[in-house]
């Protein structure tokens, strides 16, 4: 097993145990790995953003096609001319490199950088412009997209109370019951959230209470699903600790102590 | 401090029993009568660390005893299975896009689902494009297809297929276009004009060099999109933006937490299938084994068995906890 992989597996296992040690009580071992975890997360985020976005999407176009191209075309004018000293080949490289439109990337870069003015008392209003711009763009996009997502949901909410079977023509009692439950649930739950009408009438109050009850049932299901999901996380860690990590520990002992 | 108190009470009882066993035995019938109530009251004040310990034991014991039960059949997972099986006959668009949008924190639930779907596509010779919108998943887009290829090639060899039909070929049967930065913008870009959004595969080779991507221009060229995610909003994003002219069929594999809200999209027909967390993935794996003969992932089956024991413990603790609460309230009222 390569040493770097071995160290990685051992560290991952120790980190897991450190985080789980919090279940007993708060301790320094847990604190250390909590900070390591957050630090590693932020570090990877910064590196990935720089490598995947800042360099290829902003710095490279600005430098290669913008600044460098401009320098070549301005400093060595003879090279740009196809009849110049270096001939058509160099001329073509220089002309391809020099793309003034690439400088337009500076506009979003400058606007985005205004975010950092949030640290200045005097100029923090500039950050609000950027935040507003972001929220506006996201809101507009969401408004456009929400129709695609929500309209089919609204259509499917209108269901027949009595469903007939296609083959026999008789009533499909099971499906009809499901549709009735679904429709009643929807109406009652919506009634619970309508505060603009007076709910003095007993049937409205009862319907709203039923809506609340139905929501509690649904929240119970969501909570149960959450427990299942959290348990799955523990299971994966236990499999890791008893599998790869235990093997790595034994292997390390064997390598170091010979037993 | 409850643990110390409980252990202290046990030590006290033992010392009393050692000093005068007969007296303690005389008290036994009365103690046995009071025992259920006392036990429930004790459970009501049970230290949380004991519950953690019990949970750990419930999850470790099935693993150490090597218990493994077949998972239940999952109807929604089978819908996705049937959809992929029927793709070649139904439509000329048989390309599947699998977006691996999850990180290490949801690996336990979504790795089996990703593996199962990719295995199925590769085995059924439905070309599959793998990508991710999450930088933490880049490693998984390489590791999981490799694992799937091993399983598929083994299954084909076991089925007695000739060696030239066994191989899963990169660029023909599948491709990895890697991490796509920009979430919504990336989805919109792929949907409207894929070649301008993604120019190379994960290794930097131009997409036009691969037969699988030669005629792919936009979302209309995909027969199915499978979103595998543990993040809020990612499935909605694909639903909202991944389309051009023709409707694209979308399926979801999500964590158990997101399952209740995902049913609404399944009901409305926006998702053609749903892999509901680990049980969904295990059910899919079972279907693959029963129908196509692809061996199941042992890790998934074991995890499902562990989960069964863990959930049984949770149910028992919930029931006992509620009983303890009722008994405790009555005792308080009586006092």
Interface residues (C-beta under 8 A of the other chain):
Chain A: X23 X24 X44 X45 X48 X52 X53 X57 X141 X144 X145 X146 X148 X149 X152 X153 X155 X156 X218 X221 X222 X225 X226 X227 X228 X229 X231 X232 X233 X234 X235 X236 X237 X238 X239 X242
Chain B: X49 X52 X55 X56 X59 X60 X63 X64 X105 X106 X107 X108 X109 X135 X136 X179 X181 X184 X236 X237 X239 X240 X241 X243 X255 X256 X257 X258 X259 X260 X261 X264 X265 X267 X268 X269 X270 X277 X278 X299 X302 X303 X306 X307 X310 X311 X314
